[in-house]
Amino acid sequence: MSTMPKKRVRITWLDCAVLTALAGVVLWIGFRASEALQYRWNWQVIPQYLLRFDPEHEKWVPGMLMAGILTTLRLSIWATLMAMILGTVMAMLRVGKNRFLKMSAVSYVALIRNIPILVWIFISYYFIADAMLPYLGVDHLTKIDEGMLKRALEFMTGPTSTLPLFMAGVGALAVYEGAYITEIIRAGIEDVDQGQWEASSALGFNRLQQMRHIILPQAFRTVLPPLAGQVISTIKDSAIVSIISIPELTFQGMELMAATFLTFEIWITILVIYFLICFCCSLGISYLERKMHHRKDHG
């Protein structure tokens, strides 16, 4: 049980001065840019693109940017879940004893990590998705008019009319991020002490049971910080699927900018939204990490 006192973070006058100076520099750059470009700011129209009142149905509905936020979150959540599963399986194969499966996992990681994500999105969409999605019956799901299934699909993936695009984007992101997660989890598995393998083997565990009950729980605790960074990276990388017309946040921003010419307002708003989403994820993962360390110290 740990008895080390917790360190308290103190904010000094120097910290305040540095933050004030940085804020001043940012404001000065913004002011000089607007002066040089003779740009007329129009921030009052931005809220309606986040949330607007629909007089026909007499209720508040998401604006274009809010709809983009919801699609970005759906993309990120599904891509992260699939990438975690794929990365875990591939990491287990990489440290396994079957040479063919091990080389298959190594080839997957080497191939994906050395392809630019933009190129991978195009390959996934125009070649892989076009070949696979028809066999999965996705086209039939887009024709559902009403009912509980339609509502469930719209909650999980957004409008059913864009379901093929959404699935193509999720699959491409999951495969791409899964290659990086594979290496993170592999490093965590290899970091577990060899004695854990020997002790669990002596207790009669087979290799799969060793992985599931002994090795992976310890590995995940070790690699939580880099995994957190990869989750945040997935959220940011989701912006790249705008090139295949998935209506996520960046795509909606480009559509709004083309229609309103509010270049700075739109992109600054999108920048702040991405920052808030990623920062909240960072806080949540930091909290989870502290809880895990607390349980480890008091377990």
Order of alpha helices (4+ residues) and beta strands (2+ residues): alpha-alpha-beta-beta-alpha-alpha-alpha-alpha-alpha-alpha-alpha-alpha-alpha-alpha
